[in-house]
Amino acid sequence: MKNVLKKTVIGIQCWTGIDIRDVIKVLTFVSPRHYQKLKKDLKEFKKQGKNAKVVFPLGRLYPCYHDNKENAGIASGAYFWQDLYAARRIFLNNPKRHIDVGSLIPGFVAHVSCFRQIEVLDIRPLNTKIPNVIFQKCDIMDKKTLEAECTDSISSLHALEHFGLGRYGDPICYDGYLKGFENITYMLKHGGKFYFSVPLGNQRINFHAHRVFSLSYLLEMVTKDFTIDSFSFVNDEGRFFPEVEITPDLLENNCSCNNGCAIFELSKK
């Protein structure tokens, strides 16, 4: 058995010209079918390389024989759709000032920063300087640090559900989400826009990850100080339903979601 393995290792080294670590990687992680394909492809590639205009030395082996079966990219799920949708709405509404609270930096914030300045508030630090992004470390549950009616546009996407659970270093506060919502309302001018999303489903707390909100409670929460310009949602399968009418059926079954995402565009009364 040792002789067979030794001959296999030597054989692979001969046709690849690379070190033993790559040989072990091929033997361990590449199926026999993919091994034969790798061997054939590399042989053809090296043959073509002899007549190449520019020669690239072969580096480490990096077999990727599953990527050709996948989609070109992931275009589904709550974060994908909410970030894209809210950024587009802000582009169309073109506010004088936009502040974000805790939304995804490489998603929503990056989208918005491509076409305008955005101010970001988060309880965690941001050590990277990003063009068009003004960052401030801030606890939105602490009203003393905030300015009243300071902006005509604000967003908080998939963030409020975490407030007060301690996940991101915030202090434990059972009603932290409500304090955050009230303080965001406090910061927004009358008539200003609030782009807001949270998990949608049977109401519960998955401590200390996040809360999930029922649609009926969300309506109760937002309609006190806001009119609903539009309601959209992403279902459990990651499908996006933009600007739907809130019917009794959707209210009763939370849009058939258990781990969905409710997305609101709101105007402050």
C-alpha positions, 0 to 999 in steps of 0.5 A, spaced: 500 500 500 505 504 501 508 503 495 502 504 491 501 511 494 508 513 493 508 511 486 501 515 486 505 521 489 511 521 485 506 520 478 502 527 480 508 530 482 511 529 475 505 531 471 504 537 475 511 539 477 508 542 484 509 540 491 507 535 496 502 539 499 498 540 493 498 532 491 495 531 498 490 536 497 488 533 490 488 526 493 484 528 499 479 533 496 478 531 489 474 526 486 476 520 481 472 523 476 474 530 477 482 528 478 481 525 471 478 532 469 484 536 472 489 532 469 486 533 462 485 540 463 492 541 466 496 537 460 492 541 455 493 548 459 501 547 459 501 545 452 498 551 450 502 555 455 509 553 451 506 558 445 503 563 450 505 571 449 506 571 456 508 566 461 505 565 468 509 560 472 504 555 475 503 556 482 499 552 487 493 547 485 486 550 486 481 545 483 474 548 483 470 543 479 464 545 483 463 552 481 461 551 474 454 548 476 452 554 480 449 560 478 452 566 476 451 569 483 446 570 489 440 574 487 435 572 493 434 573 500 432 579 505 439 582 505 440 582 497 433 585 496 432 590 502 439 593 500 437 594 493 430 596 494 432 601 499 438 604 496 434 605 489 428 609 493 433 613 496 436 615 489 429 617 487 427 621 493 434 624 493 434 627 500 438 633 503 441 628 508 441 621 509 443 617 516 443 610 517 443 606 523 446 599 523 445 597 516 450 592 512 456 596 510 458 592 504 451 591 502 446 597 503 451 602 505 456 601 499 450 601 494 448 608 497 455 611 497 456 610 490 451 616 488 451 620 495 454 621 501 451 617 507 452 618 515 452 611 518 451 610 526 453 604 529 455 601 536 461 598 533 467 601 530 468 602 523 476 602 522 475 602 514 475 609 511 470 609 505 468 614 500 462 618 501 461 615 508 461 619 514 461 614 520 460 615 528 460 610 533 453 611 537 448 607 541 442 609 538 438 607 545 441 613 548 437 619 546 442 624 550 447 623 544 442 624 539 439 631 535 432 632 534 429 633 527 436 633 524 435 629 518 429 628 512 431 621 511 434 615 515 434 608 514 435 602 519 435 595 515 435 588 519 438 592 525 433 594 530 431 587 532 438 586 535 438 592 540 438 590 547 440 583 546 448 584 547 450 581 541 454 587 538 456 589 545 450 593 546 447 593 553 442 588 555 435 592 554 429 588 553 425 594 550 431 596 546 428 595 539 423 600 542 427 605 544 431 605 538 425 606 534 423 612 538 430 615 538 430 614 530 423 617 530 426 623 534 431 624 529 427 625 523 424 631 521 416 631 520 415 629 513 421 625 513 422 618 510 424 612 514 426 606 510 425 600 515 426 593 515 426 587 521 425 579 521 418 577 519 414 571 522 411 568 529 413 574 534 419 571 538 426 573 541 432 568 539 436 570 544 441 573 543 441 573 536 435 577 534 427 578 535 422 576 530 416 581 529 409 579 527 406 584 521 400 586 526 405 588 531 409 592 526 403 596 524 401 597 531 408 600 532 409 604 526 403 607 525 403 611 531 408 616 528 408 614 521 404 613 515 406 607 510 408 609 503 409 602 501 410 595 504 414 590 501 417 583 504 421 577 502 419 570 504 422 564 507 425 562 500 428 569 499 423 571 494 421 579 494 414 581 493 415 589 492 410 594 494 404 589 496 397 591 499 397 589 507 390 584 506 387 581 512 390 574 510 397 577 510 396 580 517 393 573 519 399 569 517 405 574 517 405 573 509 406 566 510 413 567 513 416 565 519 423 567 518 422 573 512 423 580 512 418 586 512 420 592 509 417 599 510 418 606 507 415 610 512 413 618 512 413 621 519 406 624 521 
